[in-house]
Amino acid sequence: MKVDRKRFKKLFVVAGAAMALVAGMVSTVPSAYAGGTIKADDDKWISVGTGVRTEFSAVQHSSANGGGMGNNFAINNARIYINGKIHKYVGFEFNTECYNCATGSGGGGSTNFGGNSTIGLLDAIGKFEFNQYANLWVGRMLVTGERGELNGPFYHATFEGFKTPLNSADYSSNFGPGTSAGGVNGAGLYGRDNGVTFWGQVDPAVGHLQYSVGVYSGLRNTGGGIGGGPNQQNNMLYAGRLTYNFFNAEKNPGYYTSGTYYGTAGNILAIAVGANHQMNGAGSFAAPADLTIFVADLLFEKPIENNGGVITVNAEVKQYFANYNQNVAYTGRTTAVGDCFCMFDGLSWTGYAMYLLPNEVGIGKFQPYARFTAVQPNNSTKREETEAGMNYIIAGHNARISAFWQYGDLASKGSQGGASIYAPDRLGDRAHAFKLALQFQY
């Protein structure tokens, strides 16, 4: 495949210049990287914060004419965080998201400005937190199951954390019954769904064995027989996760996780298994199927003694069972019927390793990494991607710059969103992509 080497050379020069500019700034930035808090006492307080992720991308064969590099700036996420407590045992979380800022993000949207900048409810959680053994969250929240989902976009170790196929709460574009047109049925959004989650630690004094289990609405549909989608019995979605920390315990809010701690948590070796299940949670009215997802993931992190560097390794394997009848669910080889919730059916995995260099350069540290992702559908073409990049860590997850290169057919064939990406005979060329990204939180 012909690659415009001069163009890529220029892109890397621009990325290097951008990182060097930041690294060379005077290191007089504030040391506080947390939302502002208004506190009445230890049991009554409220905090407000914000988070933004934005990127520049140059992707081969993605221009309007299909022949050149598609160069784009994008806002990936723009969030407002509100957290607090109103009682010793009762708290709350309320977060918003710019759902349609990023092209192709969950939720779709029209091409006008209003449609592309819709701010909506992301989380609305009532938290009953009694002790380390058992706690209950109620409302709209992340569906438990896998580290990738529970990291959220801001706490992944890489900027593009979500590379493997999406679960149902990410794959849809609505909560509750949606419209059957275009296969849009409500199963959640941005990994969130309405329901309840129990979580805690089996060994609270140590925190090595952590659990979370939940019941959620899952896939809902318009009903009314043919054209209304599967699961017209309104079966619930059940999910759970069990994590064992062999060395230090991970400490995160609730049942949330992180893709790295940049060495601040010491030695970490966490192995987890999780599952999602919903009867008739995939396919169409004429070709329904139960949806079952099994996941196993690993996080290894080790600060190097007398060095200051940090080694981080992440790995994830996901097996989906969504065996709906492809001949019925698709009207053509690449077109899904209108009410098909055409979930991924097959195996996927991703893994990456990174090293946080010990010495500060300017106001941060450099972190080179490499990653590989493979997606293997049972009834569609396989796809994969190789990624290599460099993070510039200024304040952990709160301020980070990333520059990375990708090559493969994962983007062209698709692994996330769209009712037809797992259709038989799915086509897509391998392509190069270069991206420069920034995320910050307060």
Stockholm file with secondary structure:
# STOCKHOLM 1.0

chainA/1-442         MKVDRKRFKKLFVVAGAAMALVAGMVSTVPSAYAGGTIKADDDKWISVGTGVRTEFSAVQHSSANGGGMGNNFAINNARIYINGKIHKYVGFEFNTECYNCATGSGGGGSTNFGGNSTIGLLDAIGKFEFNQYANLWVGRMLVTGERGELNGPFYHATFEGFKTPLNSADYSSNFGPGTSAGGVNGAGLYGRDNGVTFWGQVDPAVGHLQYSVGVYSGLRNTGGGIGGGPNQQNNMLYAGRLTYNFFNAEKNPGYYTSGTYYGTAGNILAIAVGANHQMNGAGSFAAPADLTIFVADLLFEKPIENNGGVITVNAEVKQYFANYNQNVAYTGRTTAVGDCFCMFDGLSWTGYAMYLLPNEVGIGKFQPYARFTAVQPNNSTKREETEAGMNYIIAGHNARISAFWQYGDLASKGSQGGASIYAPDRLGDRAHAFKLALQFQY
#=GR chainA/1-442 SS CCCCHHHHHHHHHHHHHHHHHHHTSCSCCCSCCSCEEEEEETTEEEEEEEEEEEEEEEEETCSTTSSSEEEEEEEEEEEEEEEEEEETTEEEEEEEEETTSSTTCTTCCCSSHHHHTCEEEEEEEEEEECCSSCEEEEEEEECCSCHHHHHTGGGSSSSSCCCSCCCHHHHSSBSSSCCSGGGCCCSBBTTEEEEEEEEEESSTTTCCEEEEEEEECCCCCCCSSTTSCSCTTCCCEEEEEEEEESSSCCCCSTTCCCSCCTTTTCSEEEEEEEEEEEEEEEECSSSEEEEEEEEEEEEEEEECTTTCCEEEEEEEEEEEECCCCHHHHBSSSSCBCTTCBCCCCEEEEEEEEEEECSSCBTTBEEEEEEEEEEEEESSSCCEEEEEEEEEEESSGGGEEEEEEEEEESHHHHCSSSCTTTTCTTCCCCCEEEEEEEEEEEC
#=GC SS_cons         CCCCHHHHHHHHHHHHHHHHHHHTSCSCCCSCCSCEEEEEETTEEEEEEEEEEEEEEEEETCSTTSSSEEEEEEEEEEEEEEEEEEETTEEEEEEEEETTSSTTCTTCCCSSHHHHTCEEEEEEEEEEECCSSCEEEEEEEECCSCHHHHHTGGGSSSSSCCCSCCCHHHHSSBSSSCCSGGGCCCSBBTTEEEEEEEEEESSTTTCCEEEEEEEECCCCCCCSSTTSCSCTTCCCEEEEEEEEESSSCCCCSTTCCCSCCTTTTCSEEEEEEEEEEEEEEEECSSSEEEEEEEEEEEEEEEECTTTCCEEEEEEEEEEEECCCCHHHHBSSSSCBCTTCBCCCCEEEEEEEEEEECSSCBTTBEEEEEEEEEEEEESSSCCEEEEEEEEEEESSGGGEEEEEEEEEESHHHHCSSSCTTTTCTTCCCCCEEEEEEEEEEEC
//
